[in-house]
């Protein structure tokens, strides 16, 4: 009996599971079908999507412009509310508000937070072909001779290679616009949400995200989630969709070395009065070789090596090195034959500037009074800014320097031969989300199945994003999902977005909204 | 008989020589008497001397200001002519004219050319306490709280520690004024000239003496002489009178190294795109150590060592190193314990400027596109600019660089890893007049006997003056005889001359005019 019962139970259980699976798969839409429906919706509404975007891009969005920031936040708030999203502004002090919104998915679903920022880099309007906040459509990129298309008589169908020129057209209003269109598309197509969605649109990223940490700390429950998807930056140079599982940390340093109190005639004092530019050359040369290798003792000690999976992913990244070198006029690259993607997985010491005396027409036969170097260190997981600071200072002391943090007075200068003034910027650590996490795998599968093509999977971006905050404060992993074109002139003049990248982004967000939740 | 004749002849000859010597020494005034007479004259005419000088200093004197240069030249011409000197202007193209004058001494006398320049360094009037061409008298130096003295109500007796503030008050109108007053003084005191005097006052020294070579070549007979005395620069820091028997040569070089064609994000490309600031640090560090030693192979091979006499003279130079270090806020000096005067007898490599990317507030997390260093080399006798150029270029090639002289095109950049663009300035060699020459000894004795004190005798100034031209073109040796105070702010704002230095200069020139010719 007992045995028969057990057999029946087993059969019943199997039946139950098969049924559940059927019910589940009935809900779970085929990702390619989803994508087709969304594309169809987009094709029917291109003009309307663009009109909404052009309005958005017309709003000046410097973080320092409080009134402008508020207008942008209000605009986004109404975008969210029009789509039935519970939305509000999260304010900290007088800073540009975060626009927050949420939309519930099926019961017991996972929660995804989508991050983007609505502020833009400062502009030098004189360098722009058209005013930065008067969006202009061109039939291709300016570099390729793109011609302006009058926005008052737009056709219903927009050319996929067209470009929209405006500050933040790519960085970083594009993902916000694409998410809104994706929501419209799945609603119209009656595709249910597969996850709970939260939206977090920041207004001061380009100014250093000064209140991000405070905001996360103030709203731990509101911002509770299973994953943060940071939508920022461009896709791969080949145009392939890309996902970053981490970012390097960063730490800035300015070094000042001292010569005589006033510039001295190099004929009368050269060879005798210490030349700080010479000292700086020796100091910098002692810190890093021309191949990128950092020579500071212990600098690589804490470095967490890449996992097998991460190394495998790197190998699959398309090799664009030769093409890049050609584009950049480089006869070689640092790293003794290592590829770009290998090199940016390592910590780096970049000299971003050096200055002493004068060069060119202004050069005088004088011994300079000071020499300065500005450096940025890029950190990888498990390095900390504090540890790096210690190692760098030990190294500088080993070179014979007395370290100060303020301008040394004459007494100090007389007491020490070599003096280095150090000014450290507050840095932050690297962050890396394992590619093996269920959520990581779910995101990859969602996009790869939906687009029917392989993603470029990078263990980390070479750039720095304070991703560690989400893990440290909210305990949530984070990944970066860029959507805009590589040649977008981000941060510079004539920033633009390629229309096809907007269309692709709409489909990707729709897949994440309507499909990803079923995969983990 | 023959023997007796020979004896008589010997006696006669001895008598003749004794007589000649007596006649000669009767003419030859005692140098201290000469000095006293000149001083007496000056004490009676201080106000008049100063009035003439203030008029002279009121004339703007930039070499680039043609009309101003002409006014200065005309003014000097009239100064000379008023003193009965045969004078004229030597013109080359449109350049500021040389004012030339001559005055004959006793028959068969030696000929001395006195050189000075009447043009001044460019001014940044905003940095001056009073307008550069409105001479102002102060009762001491500005640094010591000097108070202005109204020039409309000058007393007959001028304070010896007073200062005259104006562009070129020291550099280099002071010797011209002092020579004129010295001529007045010896004429009034009925002291005959001991040598033929020639005067050569240039008007574009601060602009690089662009026509000096041509002028010397055009007038070899007019400028024929036994010695050039170049009156420029300040006396020793201790206030002691100084003579330089040579000058270092000079050779300028600007090095440009190349990174990517456009600035690249240091996060995305750092460690891979070559950083030209790093390369420059290594290249410069390979060329010179922090102690002034040049590391370029063969750089010291041609160096002519100092003679015993020259080394002896150096040992007698007052040691001001410790005091200078204190003044300049230096806890040490280059040269591993060697003194300033020893160090400036050696060739030198001075980095006068370095520049790449940005430092300070403007620093961006970017890899710079270029890095530049501006260098001046100081050469000593027997080094040539051509040889130095070869050695430096060999060294740069040895560091792996491909050398170009114009901005490399993209193709060149793609073909070579490391590229250095070199821009050489036309340099010139060092020059050194032997301290053992009769004329050298005569000059030293004249001043030492006249002032009753030891001169500071330097084999060479550390600075560069194209003294080699006088030797090369005219076959004449040259020395430098500075007369103005050390703390004169030469080339900078608030240039000034100490009145006592003017008075001393008048006596020194009078000794040279009225006494030196008897000593060689």
Interface residues (C-beta under 8 A of the other chain):
Chain A: X248 X250 X252 X254 X258 X260 X261 X262 X264 X265 X266 X267 X268 X269 X270 X271 X272 X273 X274 X275 X277 X278 X279 X280 X281 X282 X284 X285 X288 X289 X290 X292 X325 X326 X327 X328 X329 X330 X331 X332 X333 X334 X335 X338 X339 X340 X343 X344 X346 X348 X350 X351 X352 X353 X354 X355 X356 X357 X358 X359 X360 X362 X363 X364 X365 X366 X367 X368 X371 X372 X373 X374 X376 X378 X410 X413 X414 X415 X416 X417 X418 X419 X461 X462 X463 X464
Chain B: X248 X250 X252 X254 X258 X260 X261 X262 X264 X265 X266 X267 X268 X269 X270 X271 X272 X273 X274 X275 X277 X278 X279 X280 X281 X282 X284 X285 X288 X289 X290 X292 X325 X326 X327 X328 X329 X330 X331 X332 X333 X334 X335 X338 X340 X343 X344 X346 X348 X350 X351 X352 X353 X354 X355 X356 X357 X358 X359 X360 X362 X363 X364 X365 X366 X367 X368 X371 X372 X373 X374 X376 X378 X410 X413 X414 X415 X416 X417 X418 X419 X461 X462 X463 X464
